[in-house]
């Protein structure tokens, strides 16, 4: 049985348009299939990672540092999930 914990990783928004609707929707779609809570923080604002509208409310411009946190277990699946979510936000365009 795996221990419950949370994984947290920072990522810099690389898209020249910032975190806009397409990457926010892609991120939320990926997060929704996870059985764990996903939170994205920008400064003192946090959003439900499974809601594209919440993500848009972070107003993350290009170069913004975001923190992604997944409350789950210490499995390699959870680590792979956080890497995949970070890749979406770190993509330089909308092709992630």
Steps between C-alpha positions, in 0.01 A plus 500: 500500500637843407522787745271800448688820431518777248739566217579860418692637203556844351470578131546816296231590246678498166209573266541853358127553564523388862259254653203555269196287417662225289779400739272551802241266347764243405642513853156463663408208272817316601450584867138378501602141424717489812343359815676765711451869574704726271572858605684769304633810679630829365622730771236499772220382268416131466269324257339161461711338228196312372319825409618692194312810618675490839833471318422802282426704813866461602586747220837335437694695240802367306788436738274462804606235750218265598501229763315177430405278790345155479369347820545131446738225586871449455460295183680537171157559339453816706851620413433435131170687525657813647772493231235474226305793648817710526580420136167650394577830674863504390415447132604799289184478284160337493627165371559333840 
